[in-house]
Amino acid sequence: MDEALTLPPSSGKSLVSPVEWRKWLTRSLVLLAVLMCLYVGAGLWAVRGDLARASRQLPWQVIPSILCLVFAGWGLRALRWHYYVDRLRWPVPLGHSLCAFMASFAFTATPGKAGEVVKSVLLRTRHNVPLAEGAGVLLVERLGDLLAVLVLAVGGLTLLADGLVYFLAAAALVGGTTVVVSSRAVYQPLLSQVARVPKLAGLSEKLLRLLDTGRVLLRPTPFLVGTGIALIAWSCEGWAFHILLHGFGMRLSPLTSCSIFGIATVVGALSALPGGVGSFEVVMVLLLSRLGMPAAAATLPVVLFRFCTLWLGSFFGFLFLAGWLLFVSKGGAQPVLESSPEKSNFQA
């Protein structure tokens, strides 16, 4: 029988007023615009000497194919999110679920993409889904994403001197976290001890709910389905990078292109920098230069690729966020139905 979590009733009150949302959205849009200008400006400055020649070689004809693959990857990850929502039996319509997921892209440029927990905030304000459970889904998403890019990266570990170190570190992180989250016998006694401290009791309860949610989604069926979707989704971006390199005249095999993408993504994730900005680009340029592409010439495709993935995703995220605030959130919060006998408490 499918396992899901009990979702307690809520007061139905929104956590944030519409006025506060609009102020926050305006400030975030300004910050995003500044970051995008700084990022693109730094990238163009790095290739200023070869900019005229490189711009003439810009493969405009491959941009539609790249965007289609990137959009396909986003769509698959959105469907994975809704699969998790359905698995947990949250009473969230498909349209609201996908809109909240895409709105979270506005915060992709955060350390470990932790800002994407905003999708849980949106569902909390509209459907009273507990934030701790939403954070548990985000944890499982990150584990699945990291596992997928590790698979993509394994073919090119010899390209980077410290590639094996990053690979093993990421693999240990995924494996260790999965073992802990999958076993209530491991984390429940620890949180029970923490809960004995009065000021930490509330935090312990939230962490228990978060980990219980993750444990449900790490069962064999949802784990395999989610990981499979993640692998296909991230492969779409790897293939998009491959097409872009071919457009610039770099004749690499799809395996090598996907490996470069996977290694750069792993390093970016472990760097703890917002969106992996800086570390991702440096690793990509370094790997391309080792394969014979001049560093200055490699910078332009890397900047262009990041614009089509990270920054374009952030832009669309803010569009979906604005759509949520303007249309979806006006419906008001709805009560959440209890759907499973499993309880997130220390007596369960």
C-alpha positions as CSV (number, residue, x, y, z in Angstrom):
1,M,0.0,0.0,0.0
2,D,1.3,3.5,-0.8
3,E,2.6,5.4,2.2
4,A,1.9,9.0,2.7
5,L,2.0,11.5,5.5
6,T,-0.8,12.8,7.6
7,L,-1.3,16.5,6.9
8,P,-2.9,18.3,9.9
9,P,-5.5,20.9,9.4
10,S,-4.4,24.5,9.1
11,S,-6.0,27.8,9.9
12,G,-6.1,28.7,6.2
13,K,-4.4,32.0,6.7
14,S,-1.7,33.1,4.3
15,L,1.8,33.5,5.8
16,V,2.5,36.6,3.7
17,S,0.2,39.4,2.7
18,P,-0.2,40.3,-0.9
19,V,1.4,43.7,-0.3
20,E,4.5,42.1,1.3
21,W,4.7,39.6,-1.6
22,R,4.7,42.5,-4.2
23,K,7.4,44.4,-2.3
24,W,9.5,41.2,-2.0
25,L,8.9,40.4,-5.7
26,T,10.0,43.9,-6.8
27,R,13.2,43.7,-4.8
28,S,14.0,40.2,-6.1
29,L,13.4,41.3,-9.7
30,V,15.8,44.2,-9.2
31,L,18.4,41.9,-7.6
32,L,18.0,39.3,-10.4
33,A,18.5,42.0,-13.0
34,V,21.7,43.3,-11.3
35,L,23.1,39.8,-11.0
36,M,22.3,39.0,-14.6
37,C,24.0,42.2,-15.8
38,L,27.1,41.5,-13.7
39,Y,27.3,37.9,-14.9
40,V,26.9,38.7,-18.6
41,G,29.2,41.7,-18.3
42,A,32.0,39.7,-16.6
43,G,31.6,37.0,-19.3
44,L,31.9,39.5,-22.1
45,W,34.8,41.2,-20.5
46,A,36.6,37.9,-20.3
47,V,36.3,37.4,-24.1
48,R,36.6,41.0,-25.1
49,G,39.7,40.4,-27.2
50,D,38.0,37.7,-29.3
51,L,34.5,39.0,-29.0
52,A,34.1,40.3,-32.6
53,R,35.4,37.1,-34.1
54,A,33.4,34.9,-31.7
55,S,30.2,36.8,-32.2
56,R,30.5,36.2,-36.0
57,Q,30.8,32.5,-35.2
58,L,27.8,32.5,-32.8
59,P,25.7,29.5,-33.9
60,W,22.2,31.1,-33.9
61,Q,20.8,28.2,-35.8
62,V,21.3,25.8,-32.9
63,I,19.6,28.1,-30.3
64,P,16.1,26.8,-30.9
65,S,17.2,23.1,-30.4
66,I,19.1,24.1,-27.2
67,L,16.1,25.9,-25.8
68,C,13.8,23.0,-26.7
69,L,16.0,20.5,-24.8
70,V,16.4,22.9,-21.8
71,F,12.6,23.3,-21.7
72,A,12.1,19.6,-21.9
73,G,14.4,19.1,-19.0
74,W,12.5,21.6,-16.9
75,G,9.2,20.0,-17.9
76,L,10.4,16.5,-16.8
77,R,11.6,17.9,-13.4
78,A,8.2,19.6,-13.0
79,L,6.4,16.3,-13.7
80,R,8.7,14.6,-11.1
81,W,7.7,17.2,-8.6
82,H,4.0,16.6,-9.2
83,Y,4.6,12.8,-9.0
84,Y,6.0,13.4,-5.5
85,V,3.0,15.6,-4.7
86,D,0.7,12.9,-5.9
87,R,2.6,10.2,-4.0
88,L,2.2,12.2,-0.8
89,R,-1.5,12.7,-1.6
90,W,-1.4,16.4,-1.2
91,P,-4.7,17.9,-2.5
92,V,-2.9,20.1,-5.1
93,P,-4.2,20.4,-8.7
94,L,-1.8,19.7,-11.5
95,G,-1.8,23.3,-12.7
96,H,-1.1,24.7,-9.2
97,S,1.6,22.2,-8.7
98,L,3.5,22.9,-11.9
99,C,3.1,26.7,-11.5
100,A,4.6,26.5,-8.0
101,F,7.5,24.4,-9.3
102,M,8.3,26.8,-12.1
103,A,8.0,29.8,-9.8
104,S,10.7,28.3,-7.6
105,F,13.1,28.7,-10.5
106,A,13.3,32.3,-9.6
107,F,15.5,31.2,-6.7
108,T,17.7,28.6,-8.6
109,A,20.7,30.9,-8.0
110,T,20.9,30.1,-4.3
111,P,23.4,27.8,-2.5
112,G,22.3,24.2,-3.3
113,K,19.2,25.7,-4.9
114,A,17.8,25.8,-1.4
115,G,15.7,28.9,-2.4
116,E,13.5,26.5,-4.5
117,V,11.8,25.7,-1.2
118,V,9.6,28.7,-2.2
119,K,7.4,26.3,-4.0
120,S,6.5,24.8,-0.7
121,V,5.8,28.2,0.7
122,L,3.4,28.9,-2.2
123,L,1.6,25.6,-1.6
124,R,1.4,26.4,2.1
125,T,-0.3,29.8,1.4
126,R,-2.8,28.2,-1.0
127,H,-3.3,24.6,0.1
128,N,-1.9,24.5,3.6
129,V,0.8,22.0,2.8
130,P,3.2,21.9,5.7
131,L,6.5,23.6,5.0
132,A,8.5,20.8,6.6
133,E,7.1,18.3,4.2
134,G,7.8,20.5,1.3
135,A,11.4,20.8,2.4
136,G,11.5,17.0,2.6
137,V,10.5,16.8,-1.1
138,L,13.2,19.4,-1.9
139,L,15.8,17.2,-0.1
140,V,14.8,14.2,-2.2
141,E,14.9,16.2,-5.4
142,R,18.4,17.4,-4.6
143,L,19.5,13.8,-3.9
144,G,18.1,12.6,-7.2
145,D,19.6,15.5,-9.1
146,L,23.0,15.0,-7.7
147,L,22.8,11.2,-8.4
148,A,21.8,11.9,-12.0
149,V,24.7,14.3,-12.7
150,L,27.1,11.9,-11.0
151,V,26.1,9.3,-13.6
152,L,26.6,11.9,-16.4
153,A,30.0,12.9,-14.9
154,V,31.5,9.4,-14.5
155,G,32.6,9.2,-18.1
156,G,34.9,12.2,-17.9
157,L,36.6,12.0,-14.5
158,T,40.0,11.8,-16.1
159,L,39.5,15.2,-17.6
160,L,39.8,17.0,-14.2
161,A,42.7,16.4,-11.9
162,D,40.5,16.6,-8.8
163,G,37.5,15.1,-10.6
164,L,37.6,11.8,-8.7
165,V,37.8,13.7,-5.4
166,Y,34.6,15.7,-6.2
167,F,32.9,12.6,-7.5
168,L,33.7,10.6,-4.4
169,A,32.6,13.5,-2.1
170,A,29.3,13.9,-3.9
171,A,28.7,10.1,-4.0
172,A,29.4,9.9,-0.2
173,L,27.1,12.9,0.4
174,V,24.3,11.2,-1.6
175,G,24.9,7.8,-0.1
176,G,25.2,8.9,3.5
177,T,22.1,11.2,3.3
178,T,20.1,8.5,1.6
179,V,20.9,6.0,4.3
180,V,20.1,8.4,7.1
181,V,16.8,9.6,5.6
182,S,15.7,6.1,4.7
183,S,16.0,4.8,8.2
184,R,13.7,6.2,10.9
185,A,15.6,4.0,13.4
186,V,18.6,6.2,12.8
187,Y,17.2,9.8,13.0
188,Q,14.2,9.4,15.3
189,P,16.2,8.6,18.4
190,L,18.5,11.5,17.8
191,L,15.6,13.9,17.3
192,S,13.9,12.5,20.4
193,Q,16.9,13.6,22.4
194,V,17.0,17.0,20.8
195,A,13.3,17.4,21.6
196,R,14.0,17.2,25.3
197,V,15.4,20.7,25.1
198,P,12.3,22.9,25.3
199,K,13.5,25.5,22.9
200,L,14.4,22.9,20.3
201,A,11.2,20.8,20.5
202,G,9.5,22.6,17.7
203,L,12.5,22.4,15.5
204,S,12.8,18.7,16.2
205,E,9.2,18.1,15.2
206,K,9.7,19.9,11.9
207,L,12.9,18.0,11.2
208,L,11.1,14.7,11.9
209,R,8.3,15.6,9.5
210,L,10.9,16.6,6.9
211,L,12.8,13.3,7.2
212,D,9.6,11.3,7.3
213,T,8.6,12.8,4.0
214,G,12.0,12.0,2.5
215,R,11.7,8.5,3.8
216,V,8.4,8.0,2.0
217,L,9.9,9.2,-1.3
218,L,13.1,7.1,-0.9
219,R,11.1,3.9,-1.0
220,P,12.1,1.7,-4.1
221,T,9.3,2.7,-6.4
222,P,9.3,6.5,-6.0
223,F,13.1,6.5,-5.7
224,L,13.6,4.7,-9.0
225,V,10.9,6.7,-10.8
226,G,12.3,10.0,-9.5
227,T,15.9,9.1,-10.3
228,G,15.0,7.9,-13.8
229,I,13.2,11.2,-14.5
230,A,16.1,13.2,-13.1
231,L,18.6,11.3,-15.3
232,I,16.6,12.0,-18.5
233,A,16.0,15.6,-17.5
234,W,19.6,16.4,-16.8
235,S,20.7,14.5,-19.9
236,C,18.6,16.9,-21.9
237,E,20.7,19.8,-20.7
238,G,23.9,17.8,-21.3
239,W,22.8,17.1,-24.9
240,A,21.9,20.8,-25.3
241,F,25.5,21.6,-24.2
242,H,26.7,19.1,-26.8
243,I,24.8,20.7,-29.6
244,L,26.1,24.2,-28.5
245,L,29.7,23.0,-28.7
246,H,29.1,21.5,-32.1
247,G,27.7,24.8,-33.2
248,F,31.0,26.4,-32.2
249,G,33.0,23.8,-34.1
250,M,34.0,21.6,-31.1
251,R,33.7,18.0,-32.3
252,L,33.2,16.0,-29.1
253,S,31.3,12.9,-28.5
254,P,27.9,13.2,-26.7
255,L,29.4,11.2,-23.8
256,T,32.3,13.7,-23.4
257,S,30.0,16.7,-23.6
258,C,27.6,15.3,-21.0
259,S,30.5,14.4,-18.8
260,I,31.9,17.9,-18.9
261,F,28.4,19.2,-18.0
262,G,28.0,16.6,-15.2
263,I,31.5,17.4,-13.7
264,A,30.9,21.1,-13.7
265,T,27.4,20.7,-12.2
266,V,28.8,18.5,-9.4
267,V,31.6,21.0,-8.6
268,G,29.1,23.8,-8.7
269,A,26.8,22.0,-6.3
270,L,29.6,21.2,-3.8
271,S,31.0,24.8,-4.0
272,A,28.0,26.0,-2.0
273,L,28.0,29.2,-4.2
274,P,24.6,30.6,-5.4
275,G,23.7,28.5,-8.4
276,G,27.4,27.3,-8.6
277,V,28.1,30.7,-10.3
278,G,31.9,30.9,-10.9
279,S,32.9,27.4,-10.0
280,F,30.7,25.9,-12.8
281,E,32.0,28.2,-15.4
282,V,35.7,27.8,-14.4
283,V,35.5,24.0,-14.5
284,M,33.7,24.0,-17.9
285,V,36.3,26.4,-19.4
286,L,39.1,24.4,-17.9
287,L,37.8,21.1,-19.3
288,L,37.2,22.5,-22.7
289,S,40.7,24.0,-22.8
290,R,42.2,20.6,-22.0
291,L,40.3,19.2,-25.0
292,G,41.9,21.8,-27.3
293,M,39.6,24.8,-27.2
294,P,41.3,28.1,-26.3
295,A,40.1,29.4,-22.9
296,A,39.0,32.7,-24.4
297,A,37.0,31.0,-27.1
298,A,35.5,28.5,-24.6
299,T,34.2,31.3,-22.4
300,L,31.5,32.5,-24.8
301,P,29.7,29.1,-25.3
302,V,29.9,28.6,-21.5
303,V,28.3,32.0,-20.8
304,L,25.7,31.4,-23.5
305,F,24.9,28.0,-22.1
306,R,24.5,29.4,-18.6
307,F,22.3,32.1,-19.9
308,C,20.0,29.5,-21.5
309,T,19.8,27.5,-18.4
310,L,20.4,29.3,-15.1
311,W,19.5,32.9,-15.9
312,L,16.7,32.1,-18.4
313,G,15.3,29.7,-15.8
314,S,15.3,32.5,-13.2
315,F,13.6,34.8,-15.6
316,F,10.8,32.3,-16.3
317,G,10.6,31.6,-12.6
318,F,9.8,35.2,-11.8
319,L,7.1,35.2,-14.6
320,F,5.4,32.1,-13.0
321,L,5.8,33.6,-9.6
322,A,4.1,36.8,-10.7
323,G,1.3,34.6,-12.3
324,W,0.9,32.7,-9.1
325,L,0.6,35.9,-7.0
326,L,-1.8,37.5,-9.5
327,F,-4.1,34.6,-10.2
328,V,-3.6,31.5,-8.1
329,S,-3.1,33.0,-4.6
330,K,-6.3,35.0,-4.9
331,G,-8.3,31.8,-4.3
332,G,-7.3,31.8,-0.6
333,A,-5.9,28.9,1.4
334,Q,-7.8,25.6,1.4
335,P,-7.9,23.0,4.2
336,V,-5.7,19.9,3.8
337,L,-7.2,16.5,4.2
338,E,-5.6,13.8,6.3
339,S,-4.6,11.0,4.0
340,S,-2.6,8.4,5.9
341,P,-2.3,6.7,9.3
342,E,1.4,7.5,9.6
343,K,2.0,10.3,12.1
344,S,5.0,12.6,12.3
345,N,5.5,12.5,16.0
346,F,7.9,11.0,18.5
347,Q,5.5,8.3,19.6
348,A,4.9,6.9,16.1
